[in-house]
């Protein structure tokens, strides 16, 4: 079974995959506000990851998982910016995979 560090690394990679997709802004889908629209969620993940890395307690672990869930929830409106079926399917698959990784991350 993969370690907690493996799951954390996978979650971070998924985060950066979604965060780097600058053409997915729900307001107008041009990417101009993507970083600003998700800044609070990204900062929450960063803060939770720092807290968990310095104190890997179950409460910090759950805070990290909750921060990732909030980020994924904030990404959902960006689905509307996927302009074709293949892109939309890939977006949905990546969100599902991220949710599964969070669920499998044991605290």
PyMOL CGO cylinders between C-alpha atoms (Angstrom):
from pymol import cmd
from pymol.cgo import CYLINDER

trace = [
    CYLINDER, 0.00, 0.00, 0.00, 1.41, 3.41, -0.92, 0.3, 1, 1, 1, 1, 1, 1,
    CYLINDER, 1.41, 3.41, -0.92, 2.66, 5.57, 1.90, 0.3, 1, 1, 1, 1, 1, 1,
    CYLINDER, 2.66, 5.57, 1.90, 1.12, 8.81, 3.15, 0.3, 1, 1, 1, 1, 1, 1,
    CYLINDER, 1.12, 8.81, 3.15, 3.93, 10.72, 1.51, 0.3, 1, 1, 1, 1, 1, 1,
    CYLINDER, 3.93, 10.72, 1.51, 3.10, 9.11, -1.84, 0.3, 1, 1, 1, 1, 1, 1,
    CYLINDER, 3.10, 9.11, -1.84, -0.54, 10.16, -1.53, 0.3, 1, 1, 1, 1, 1, 1,
    CYLINDER, -0.54, 10.16, -1.53, 0.43, 13.66, -0.43, 0.3, 1, 1, 1, 1, 1, 1,
    CYLINDER, 0.43, 13.66, -0.43, 2.79, 13.96, -3.40, 0.3, 1, 1, 1, 1, 1, 1,
    CYLINDER, 2.79, 13.96, -3.40, 0.03, 12.77, -5.74, 0.3, 1, 1, 1, 1, 1, 1,
    CYLINDER, 0.03, 12.77, -5.74, -2.38, 15.33, -4.32, 0.3, 1, 1, 1, 1, 1, 1,
    CYLINDER, -2.38, 15.33, -4.32, 0.17, 18.11, -4.70, 0.3, 1, 1, 1, 1, 1, 1,
    CYLINDER, 0.17, 18.11, -4.70, 0.81, 17.11, -8.31, 0.3, 1, 1, 1, 1, 1, 1,
    CYLINDER, 0.81, 17.11, -8.31, -2.91, 17.16, -9.03, 0.3, 1, 1, 1, 1, 1, 1,
    CYLINDER, -2.91, 17.16, -9.03, -3.16, 20.54, -7.37, 0.3, 1, 1, 1, 1, 1, 1,
    CYLINDER, -3.16, 20.54, -7.37, -0.45, 21.98, -9.56, 0.3, 1, 1, 1, 1, 1, 1,
    CYLINDER, -0.45, 21.98, -9.56, -1.98, 20.35, -12.64, 0.3, 1, 1, 1, 1, 1, 1,
    CYLINDER, -1.98, 20.35, -12.64, -5.27, 22.11, -12.00, 0.3, 1, 1, 1, 1, 1, 1,
    CYLINDER, -5.27, 22.11, -12.00, -3.69, 25.34, -10.79, 0.3, 1, 1, 1, 1, 1, 1,
    CYLINDER, -3.69, 25.34, -10.79, -1.51, 25.63, -13.89, 0.3, 1, 1, 1, 1, 1, 1,
    CYLINDER, -1.51, 25.63, -13.89, -4.47, 25.41, -16.28, 0.3, 1, 1, 1, 1, 1, 1,
    CYLINDER, -4.47, 25.41, -16.28, -4.77, 29.14, -16.71, 0.3, 1, 1, 1, 1, 1, 1,
    CYLINDER, -4.77, 29.14, -16.71, -7.48, 29.03, -19.38, 0.3, 1, 1, 1, 1, 1, 1,
    CYLINDER, -7.48, 29.03, -19.38, -10.25, 27.78, -17.08, 0.3, 1, 1, 1, 1, 1, 1,
    CYLINDER, -10.25, 27.78, -17.08, -11.88, 30.83, -15.46, 0.3, 1, 1, 1, 1, 1, 1,
    CYLINDER, -11.88, 30.83, -15.46, -15.56, 30.37, -14.71, 0.3, 1, 1, 1, 1, 1, 1,
    CYLINDER, -15.56, 30.37, -14.71, -16.36, 34.04, -15.17, 0.3, 1, 1, 1, 1, 1, 1,
    CYLINDER, -16.36, 34.04, -15.17, -15.24, 34.29, -18.78, 0.3, 1, 1, 1, 1, 1, 1,
    CYLINDER, -15.24, 34.29, -18.78, -13.02, 31.24, -19.47, 0.3, 1, 1, 1, 1, 1, 1,
    CYLINDER, -13.02, 31.24, -19.47, -10.08, 33.34, -20.65, 0.3, 1, 1, 1, 1, 1, 1,
    CYLINDER, -10.08, 33.34, -20.65, -7.86, 32.52, -17.68, 0.3, 1, 1, 1, 1, 1, 1,
    CYLINDER, -7.86, 32.52, -17.68, -7.30, 36.10, -16.64, 0.3, 1, 1, 1, 1, 1, 1,
    CYLINDER, -7.30, 36.10, -16.64, -8.74, 35.63, -13.14, 0.3, 1, 1, 1, 1, 1, 1,
    CYLINDER, -8.74, 35.63, -13.14, -7.90, 31.99, -12.44, 0.3, 1, 1, 1, 1, 1, 1,
    CYLINDER, -7.90, 31.99, -12.44, -5.09, 32.62, -10.01, 0.3, 1, 1, 1, 1, 1, 1,
    CYLINDER, -5.09, 32.62, -10.01, -7.05, 35.25, -8.11, 0.3, 1, 1, 1, 1, 1, 1,
    CYLINDER, -7.05, 35.25, -8.11, -10.31, 33.32, -8.03, 0.3, 1, 1, 1, 1, 1, 1,
    CYLINDER, -10.31, 33.32, -8.03, -8.67, 30.28, -6.41, 0.3, 1, 1, 1, 1, 1, 1,
    CYLINDER, -8.67, 30.28, -6.41, -6.05, 32.09, -4.32, 0.3, 1, 1, 1, 1, 1, 1,
    CYLINDER, -6.05, 32.09, -4.32, -7.86, 31.52, -1.00, 0.3, 1, 1, 1, 1, 1, 1,
    CYLINDER, -7.86, 31.52, -1.00, -8.19, 27.79, -1.62, 0.3, 1, 1, 1, 1, 1, 1,
    CYLINDER, -8.19, 27.79, -1.62, -4.58, 27.50, -2.76, 0.3, 1, 1, 1, 1, 1, 1,
    CYLINDER, -4.58, 27.50, -2.76, -3.36, 29.40, 0.31, 0.3, 1, 1, 1, 1, 1, 1,
    CYLINDER, -3.36, 29.40, 0.31, -5.46, 27.17, 2.57, 0.3, 1, 1, 1, 1, 1, 1,
    CYLINDER, -5.46, 27.17, 2.57, -3.83, 24.08, 1.08, 0.3, 1, 1, 1, 1, 1, 1,
    CYLINDER, -3.83, 24.08, 1.08, -0.39, 25.59, 1.48, 0.3, 1, 1, 1, 1, 1, 1,
    CYLINDER, -0.39, 25.59, 1.48, -1.03, 26.51, 5.12, 0.3, 1, 1, 1, 1, 1, 1,
    CYLINDER, -1.03, 26.51, 5.12, -2.51, 23.09, 5.89, 0.3, 1, 1, 1, 1, 1, 1,
    CYLINDER, -2.51, 23.09, 5.89, 0.41, 21.30, 4.19, 0.3, 1, 1, 1, 1, 1, 1,
    CYLINDER, 0.41, 21.30, 4.19, 2.92, 23.31, 6.21, 0.3, 1, 1, 1, 1, 1, 1,
    CYLINDER, 2.92, 23.31, 6.21, 1.04, 22.55, 9.44, 0.3, 1, 1, 1, 1, 1, 1,
    CYLINDER, 1.04, 22.55, 9.44, 0.82, 18.85, 8.58, 0.3, 1, 1, 1, 1, 1, 1,
    CYLINDER, 0.82, 18.85, 8.58, 4.50, 18.62, 7.66, 0.3, 1, 1, 1, 1, 1, 1,
    CYLINDER, 4.50, 18.62, 7.66, 5.55, 20.14, 10.97, 0.3, 1, 1, 1, 1, 1, 1,
    CYLINDER, 5.55, 20.14, 10.97, 2.99, 18.16, 13.02, 0.3, 1, 1, 1, 1, 1, 1,
    CYLINDER, 2.99, 18.16, 13.02, 1.54, 15.11, 11.23, 0.3, 1, 1, 1, 1, 1, 1,
    CYLINDER, 1.54, 15.11, 11.23, -1.37, 14.78, 13.67, 0.3, 1, 1, 1, 1, 1, 1,
    CYLINDER, -1.37, 14.78, 13.67, -4.76, 13.47, 12.63, 0.3, 1, 1, 1, 1, 1, 1,
    CYLINDER, -4.76, 13.47, 12.63, -6.31, 16.92, 13.06, 0.3, 1, 1, 1, 1, 1, 1,
    CYLINDER, -6.31, 16.92, 13.06, -3.71, 18.50, 10.76, 0.3, 1, 1, 1, 1, 1, 1,
    CYLINDER, -3.71, 18.50, 10.76, -4.14, 15.65, 8.31, 0.3, 1, 1, 1, 1, 1, 1,
    CYLINDER, -4.14, 15.65, 8.31, -7.90, 16.15, 8.23, 0.3, 1, 1, 1, 1, 1, 1,
    CYLINDER, -7.90, 16.15, 8.23, -7.41, 19.90, 7.82, 0.3, 1, 1, 1, 1, 1, 1,
    CYLINDER, -7.41, 19.90, 7.82, -5.21, 19.20, 4.79, 0.3, 1, 1, 1, 1, 1, 1,
    CYLINDER, -5.21, 19.20, 4.79, -7.77, 16.83, 3.31, 0.3, 1, 1, 1, 1, 1, 1,
    CYLINDER, -7.77, 16.83, 3.31, -10.54, 19.39, 3.89, 0.3, 1, 1, 1, 1, 1, 1,
    CYLINDER, -10.54, 19.39, 3.89, -8.46, 22.11, 2.23, 0.3, 1, 1, 1, 1, 1, 1,
    CYLINDER, -8.46, 22.11, 2.23, -7.98, 19.90, -0.83, 0.3, 1, 1, 1, 1, 1, 1,
    CYLINDER, -7.98, 19.90, -0.83, -11.70, 19.13, -0.92, 0.3, 1, 1, 1, 1, 1, 1,
    CYLINDER, -11.70, 19.13, -0.92, -12.51, 22.84, -0.80, 0.3, 1, 1, 1, 1, 1, 1,
    CYLINDER, -12.51, 22.84, -0.80, -10.08, 23.41, -3.66, 0.3, 1, 1, 1, 1, 1, 1,
    CYLINDER, -10.08, 23.41, -3.66, -11.70, 20.68, -5.74, 0.3, 1, 1, 1, 1, 1, 1,
    CYLINDER, -11.70, 20.68, -5.74, -15.13, 22.14, -5.02, 0.3, 1, 1, 1, 1, 1, 1,
    CYLINDER, -15.13, 22.14, -5.02, -13.86, 25.53, -6.19, 0.3, 1, 1, 1, 1, 1, 1,
    CYLINDER, -13.86, 25.53, -6.19, -12.61, 23.91, -9.41, 0.3, 1, 1, 1, 1, 1, 1,
    CYLINDER, -12.61, 23.91, -9.41, -15.99, 22.44, -10.34, 0.3, 1, 1, 1, 1, 1, 1,
    CYLINDER, -15.99, 22.44, -10.34, -17.31, 25.59, -12.07, 0.3, 1, 1, 1, 1, 1, 1,
    CYLINDER, -17.31, 25.59, -12.07, -14.29, 25.47, -14.37, 0.3, 1, 1, 1, 1, 1, 1,
    CYLINDER, -14.29, 25.47, -14.37, -15.78, 22.37, -15.98, 0.3, 1, 1, 1, 1, 1, 1,
    CYLINDER, -15.78, 22.37, -15.98, -17.89, 24.75, -18.04, 0.3, 1, 1, 1, 1, 1, 1,
    CYLINDER, -17.89, 24.75, -18.04, -14.72, 26.08, -19.64, 0.3, 1, 1, 1, 1, 1, 1,
    CYLINDER, -14.72, 26.08, -19.64, -13.88, 22.69, -21.14, 0.3, 1, 1, 1, 1, 1, 1,
    CYLINDER, -13.88, 22.69, -21.14, -14.85, 23.39, -24.73, 0.3, 1, 1, 1, 1, 1, 1,
    CYLINDER, -14.85, 23.39, -24.73, -15.19, 19.87, -26.06, 0.3, 1, 1, 1, 1, 1, 1,
    CYLINDER, -15.19, 19.87, -26.06, -16.34, 16.51, -24.77, 0.3, 1, 1, 1, 1, 1, 1,
    CYLINDER, -16.34, 16.51, -24.77, -12.86, 15.01, -24.55, 0.3, 1, 1, 1, 1, 1, 1,
    CYLINDER, -12.86, 15.01, -24.55, -11.51, 17.89, -22.48, 0.3, 1, 1, 1, 1, 1, 1,
    CYLINDER, -11.51, 17.89, -22.48, -14.58, 17.82, -20.24, 0.3, 1, 1, 1, 1, 1, 1,
    CYLINDER, -14.58, 17.82, -20.24, -14.24, 14.05, -19.75, 0.3, 1, 1, 1, 1, 1, 1,
    CYLINDER, -14.24, 14.05, -19.75, -10.57, 14.43, -18.87, 0.3, 1, 1, 1, 1, 1, 1,
    CYLINDER, -10.57, 14.43, -18.87, -11.39, 17.23, -16.44, 0.3, 1, 1, 1, 1, 1, 1,
    CYLINDER, -11.39, 17.23, -16.44, -14.07, 15.09, -14.76, 0.3, 1, 1, 1, 1, 1, 1,
    CYLINDER, -14.07, 15.09, -14.76, -11.72, 12.10, -14.61, 0.3, 1, 1, 1, 1, 1, 1,
    CYLINDER, -11.72, 12.10, -14.61, -8.97, 14.17, -12.99, 0.3, 1, 1, 1, 1, 1, 1,
    CYLINDER, -8.97, 14.17, -12.99, -11.38, 15.57, -10.40, 0.3, 1, 1, 1, 1, 1, 1,
    CYLINDER, -11.38, 15.57, -10.40, -12.61, 12.04, -9.63, 0.3, 1, 1, 1, 1, 1, 1,
    CYLINDER, -12.61, 12.04, -9.63, -9.04, 10.78, -9.30, 0.3, 1, 1, 1, 1, 1, 1,
    CYLINDER, -9.04, 10.78, -9.30, -8.15, 13.65, -6.98, 0.3, 1, 1, 1, 1, 1, 1,
    CYLINDER, -8.15, 13.65, -6.98, -11.19, 12.95, -4.80, 0.3, 1, 1, 1, 1, 1, 1,
    CYLINDER, -11.19, 12.95, -4.80, -10.29, 9.27, -4.61, 0.3, 1, 1, 1, 1, 1, 1,
    CYLINDER, -10.29, 9.27, -4.61, -6.70, 10.12, -3.65, 0.3, 1, 1, 1, 1, 1, 1,
    CYLINDER, -6.70, 10.12, -3.65, -7.97, 12.37, -0.85, 0.3, 1, 1, 1, 1, 1, 1,
    CYLINDER, -7.97, 12.37, -0.85, -10.35, 9.66, 0.37, 0.3, 1, 1, 1, 1, 1, 1,
    CYLINDER, -10.35, 9.66, 0.37, -7.55, 7.06, 0.36, 0.3, 1, 1, 1, 1, 1, 1,
    CYLINDER, -7.55, 7.06, 0.36, -5.15, 9.30, 2.27, 0.3, 1, 1, 1, 1, 1, 1,
    CYLINDER, -5.15, 9.30, 2.27, -5.33, 7.82, 5.77, 0.3, 1, 1, 1, 1, 1, 1,
    CYLINDER, -5.33, 7.82, 5.77, -4.93, 10.12, 8.73, 0.3, 1, 1, 1, 1, 1, 1,
]
cmd.load_cgo(trace, "trace")
